Amino acid sequence: GGYTYQHFPRACVNGNNIRKYPRKTVQECIALCNQMEDCKGFEFGVAYGGSGHYQPGDCQPSGPSTDMAGCDGSQWNLDFYLKIITVEALMSDTMHRSTVNTHLLENLYCRTQIK
């Protein structure tokens, strides 16, 4: 796949909401975020008993910022899932543009693996 997601329990991002989709699963929310170029991650509603108005299953793609500082997921009843592009996707994307870039990327990737 092109993207993987890192789960941050009881985390959220202030502002940066693209739009809210109620009654979704995490997998459905991942699919929505994958389709959006400007989606850099998503908030997902969890029943933490906080005073915030988010419901379990609320899916809220976010971007451009993914700064979780100063946002209390416990209060808002949210987890945050950070979108991470995979090396494979990066390489195939680069390959479409130019083979030279792919070789540079492979060399870079190999060097970081050796350390």
C-alpha positions as CSV (number, residue, x, y, z in Angstrom):
1,G,0.0,0.0,0.0
2,G,1.0,3.6,-0.4
3,Y,0.3,4.7,3.2
4,T,0.6,3.3,6.7
5,Y,-0.9,4.9,9.8
6,Q,0.6,5.4,13.3
7,H,-2.0,5.4,16.1
8,F,-1.8,7.9,18.9
9,P,-4.4,7.1,21.6
10,R,-6.0,10.1,23.4
11,A,-4.5,12.6,20.9
12,C,-5.9,15.2,18.5
13,V,-4.9,18.2,16.5
14,N,-6.3,21.7,17.2
15,G,-8.1,23.0,14.1
16,N,-7.0,21.7,10.7
17,N,-10.3,19.8,10.3
18,I,-11.1,19.0,6.6
19,R,-14.6,17.5,7.3
20,K,-16.3,15.1,9.7
21,Y,-17.8,11.8,8.7
22,P,-19.9,10.2,11.4
23,R,-20.4,6.4,12.0
24,K,-17.2,5.1,10.4
25,T,-14.8,2.4,11.2
26,V,-11.0,3.1,11.4
27,Q,-10.6,1.2,8.1
28,E,-13.2,3.3,6.4
29,C,-11.6,6.4,7.8
30,I,-8.2,5.3,6.4
31,A,-9.7,4.7,3.0
32,L,-11.2,8.3,3.1
33,C,-7.9,9.8,4.1
34,N,-6.0,7.9,1.5
35,Q,-8.2,9.4,-1.2
36,M,-7.5,13.0,0.0
37,E,-4.2,14.6,-1.1
38,D,-4.5,17.2,1.7
39,C,-5.3,14.6,4.4
40,K,-2.2,14.2,6.6
41,G,-4.0,12.1,9.3
42,F,-7.3,11.8,11.0
43,E,-9.0,12.1,14.4
44,F,-11.2,9.2,15.4
45,G,-14.0,9.3,18.0
46,V,-13.5,7.0,21.0
47,A,-15.7,6.9,24.2
48,Y,-13.3,8.3,26.8
49,G,-16.1,10.0,28.7
50,G,-14.7,13.5,28.1
51,S,-16.7,16.7,27.8
52,G,-15.9,17.1,24.1
53,H,-18.7,16.7,21.6
54,Y,-17.2,13.9,19.5
55,Q,-19.0,10.6,19.2
56,P,-17.5,7.1,18.8
57,G,-17.0,6.4,15.1
58,D,-16.6,10.1,14.2
59,C,-13.9,10.2,11.4
60,Q,-12.3,13.6,10.9
61,P,-9.5,13.9,8.2
62,S,-7.0,16.6,9.2
63,G,-4.4,18.7,7.4
64,P,-2.1,20.4,6.7
65,S,-0.9,20.5,10.4
66,T,-0.5,17.3,12.4
67,D,0.8,19.0,15.6
68,M,-0.8,17.2,18.5
69,A,0.7,19.5,21.2
70,G,-1.9,21.2,23.4
71,C,-4.8,19.0,22.3
72,D,-6.3,16.7,24.9
73,G,-7.8,13.6,23.2
74,S,-9.3,12.4,26.5
75,Q,-11.3,15.6,26.8
76,W,-12.4,15.6,23.2
77,N,-12.9,11.8,23.0
78,L,-10.4,11.4,20.2
79,D,-7.5,9.3,19.0
80,F,-5.2,10.6,16.2
81,Y,-3.9,8.5,13.3
82,L,-0.9,10.0,11.5
83,K,-0.6,9.2,7.8
84,I,2.9,8.0,6.8
85,I,3.9,7.4,3.2
86,T,5.7,4.1,2.7
87,V,9.2,3.8,1.1
88,E,7.7,1.5,-1.6
89,A,5.1,4.2,-2.5
90,L,7.8,6.9,-2.5
91,M,9.9,4.9,-4.8
92,S,7.2,3.9,-7.3
93,D,6.0,7.6,-7.3
94,T,9.5,8.8,-8.0
95,M,10.0,6.1,-10.7
96,H,7.1,7.5,-12.7
97,R,8.8,10.9,-12.7
98,S,12.3,9.9,-13.4
99,T,14.5,6.8,-13.1
100,V,17.5,8.9,-11.9
101,N,15.5,9.9,-8.8
102,T,14.7,6.3,-8.0
103,H,18.4,5.4,-8.0
104,L,19.2,8.3,-5.8
105,L,16.4,7.2,-3.4
106,E,17.6,3.6,-3.4
107,N,21.1,4.6,-2.6
108,L,19.8,6.8,0.2
109,Y,17.6,4.1,1.5
110,C,20.4,1.5,1.4
111,R,22.7,3.8,3.3
112,T,20.3,4.4,6.1
113,Q,19.7,0.7,6.4
114,I,23.4,-0.2,6.8
115,K,24.0,2.0,9.9
